[in-house]
Amino acid sequence: MSEPAVGSAEPAPLVRARDLFKIYREGPVETVALRGASLELPRRVVTSLVGPSGSGKSTLIAILAGLSLPSAGQVLFDGEDLTRLDEAGRARLRARRIGLVLQRGNLVPFLTAVENVELALRLAGERRPRRRATELLVEQGLGDRLHHLPRRLSGGEAQRVAVAVALANQPDLLLADELTGELDSATADRVMGVIQESGRQRGLTVLLVTHNQEIAARAEHRLGVADGAVVAP
């Protein structure tokens, strides 16, 4: 990780996105998902990004994770320009330094909770994946759900397993896309607490994308998105 410049008051943001445009084309039809979106993610801080459905939130997450390239603009991750990396280079960076939690589809349905986390740990090169997987799930309050398949977990439990999976590679950045979207308010609040506590324990930089204003208000740093542009909340 890059060190802050000598004499600087605070470290540079972990992520800087500048003037991002994303245009999808299908035949003669063009859809502009992002329109000059810019943001900064301070290190070791939970940032929320709130906006309605269709405002460009998920597109922005995909670009910040290196899953998609912008049509124009730049993403600097710890000073490295993601837009100049090829797909393999972005995949390597994601495997080493980025954890990703999606609203649904994170877990392998025929693997138990501990096996899902164990798989992620094996891919990250962990030598004792079962032991570490158990530790991560216990941290999420799921010590009694280790051997449950995803279909036997509640929505909040499944999301906490997904958080454990995302933490398996000990990332610097955790990106969470609408992970509380289909949860009741009490469960969503608990999942948000888990993310905040995980961030504090590990010194994570977190971007939580949501349409829930109450959840967004709990973040230390708040941003909004409207019509494909990042705005003040």
N, C-alpha and C positions, 0 to 999 in steps of 0.2 A: 504494500500500500504506500502511496506517495506521502512524503512528509510535508507539512506546511512550510511555506517559504520562511526564511529567517526574518524575524521582525514583524511577521503578519500577526494581526490580532486574533484570528481564528483560522482553522484549516479551510482550504477550498472545499466547496461542495463535492460530494462523491460523484454526483451526476449533474451534468449541465446539458439540457436540450435546447437547441436554438433554431427558431424559425422552421419548425417541422410542418411539412405539407404531406398529406397522403391522399392520393387520387386513385380510386378504383375505376377501371374501365371494363365495360361489358358491351361489346359491339360499339354502337355509336353513343352509348350512354356513359356519362362520367358522373361519379359520386365523389364529392370532396369530403373526406372524413376528418382531416385536420387542416386547419388554415393558419399557418404561422404560429403554431403552438410553441411556447418557450417555458421552461421551468428549471429550477435548481432544487436539488435534494441535499439538505445539510447532513453532514455525517452524524451518525449515532442519534438521529432524531426520527420520530414517527411523523410523517407527513400524510395528510388526508387529501384526496382529490375527489370532490363531489360534483355531481352533475346528473342530469336526467338521462334516461335511455336514449341512445342514438346521438349523444353529444360528442363522441370520439374517445371516451375513456378507455375502452378495451383496445382500440387501435393504438392508443398511446402506450399502454402497457406492453403490447406486443413489440413495439419498436424499441422501448427501453430494455426489454429482455433480449433483444437481438433475434427475435423470432420473425420479424418482418423489417424490411428497410423502408425508410421514408422516400417519397417521391422527390423531396428536396429537404434540405436542412441537415443538421449535425447533432449527434449525440456523443458527448464526451463522458466516458466512464473512467474516473480516476485519471483523467488526462488523455486517455486513449480514445480515438475516434472510432466508434463502432461501425459507422457507415463506410469506413475504408477496409473493414475486415470482410473476408469471404465467409461463406456459410460455415465452413469448418472452424474458422477462427472465432466466429461468434459463438459456436457451440462449445468450444473449449473454454471461452471466457465464462459462459453461462454455467458450465459444469463446475468451474472452480470458484466462482464468486457471486453467483446469483441464485436465490431461492425463489420459486414461483408457486403461488397458490391460486388456483382458479375456482370459480363458483361451483363447478361440478366437473366430474371426469378425471380427478387427480389420482384416484385410487384404482388399483387393479382389482376387479370385482371378485376374482376367485382366490385372492390371497388374503390372509388375515391381517389385522392391523399391524402386528409386529412384523409379519412377512413383507408388507408393503414398505415399511421403514427400512427393514433389513435389505431389501432389494436396492433402495436408493443408496444405502451405505456401501454396499458392494460396488456399485457403479462409481462411488466416490473414492474407492480404494481402501475402505476401512478394514483392518485386519480382524477385528472381533465384532462383526456386524450384529449378531444376535444380542450380545451384551449391551452394545451402545443403543440399539433400537429399543430395547426394554427401558433403558435410562431415559431416552427422549420421550417415550410415551408416559412414563411415570411423571416426568416433569409437566406434561400436559394434563395430568390428573386422570390418566387412562390405564392405570396399573391393573384394573380389574376388567379391561376390555382387550387385552393383548391378543387373544385368540378368537376374537369375533370377526366374521366377514363384514365387509362394508354394509351389506343389506341388513345386518343385525345391529348396526349402530344408529343412534339418533343423528339428526342433521348436524347438531353442534359437535357431537363426538367425531363424526366423519371429518368435519372441518379441522378439528384439533389434530386428528391423525395426519391430515394433509399438511398442516403446519409442521408437524414433526418430520414428514417426508422432505419438506422444503428446507428444513434446517440440517438435513443429513450431511450436506457438503460444507457445513460451516461457512455459509456465505457472508459476504459483506453487505449485500443488498437483498432485502426481502420485498418482493412485489406481490401484493394480494389484490385480486380482482373480484370485487363483489362477493367476497366469501361469506358475508352476513346477509346476503340479499334475500334468501328464502327462510331465514330463521326468525323465530319470535324474538321480541325485544330483550327478554331476559337472557336467552341463549346467545343472541348476538352480542350483548354486553359482556358475557363471559368470554366469548371467543376474542373480542377486542382486548379484554384484560390479559388473556394469554399472550397475544401478540405483543402488547406493551411490555409485559414482564420478560418475555423472551428477548425483546430488543434491549432492555436494560441489562440483562444478564450477559448478553453477548456483544454489546456495543454495536448493534445492527443499525443500519440505515433502512428505514421502512417506508414504502409508499403503499397506502391503503386506499384503493379506489372504491367508492361507494356512492349510492344515491341517498343514504340514510344520514340526515343532517345531525341527528343526535350522536351517532357513532363518529362522524367526521369531527364534531366539536371536541371530542376527547383527545384528538391528536395535538401535538405540540406546535406543529406547523400546518397551516391550512391553505389549500388552493381550491379553485373551482374551475370547471370547464363548461363552456357554452359555445355551441355552433363551431366546434373544432378548434377553439382557442382557449388557452389557460388564462383565467381571470382571477381577480381578488374574490374571495368567498363572500 
